[in-house]
């Protein structure tokens, strides 16, 4: 069945017909295996290591919203920030706490870009950066997560992130008990 991009994507009758044809294909065995189709499989084991084989091993560990929420809440309390966020090693937003802003993705991209450029200029990179914006300070730094991946922690506040605030947040991030 060919798909025409000009078709209305909200056509429920068409959706039902497509769904029925896919179910009949699945029942007939004409559907190729995932390996043959080349699907990408996402797994938490890559992030957590092989210890993630059971659900129990991931609870209370370093994965999921509870971990990030607790980390960022503690970061805001310990650094007097109005918002805190975490970015993965590709610059994608992992978590955000505090004053939610519509432009947090843009601020995260700015922080990631600045840290990347500073690392290229300096042999060992920067421990942290602070950028004064019209609404306050955007501060951030990179640190290893409990799984060895580098994450970027950013804060928004009335003042730049202090050295003690960075140390405090890094200790929270690397705490393993």
Secondary structure, DSSP 8 states (H G I E B T S, - for coil): ----TTS-TT-HHHHHHHHHHHHHHHHHT-S--HHHHT-----HHHHH-GGGGSHHHHTTSS-SHHHHHHHHHHHHHHHTEEEEEEE-TTS-EEEEEES--TTHHHHHHHHHHHHHHHHHHSSS--S-EEEEETTEEEEEEEEE-TTS-EEEEEEEESS---HHHHHHHHHHHH---
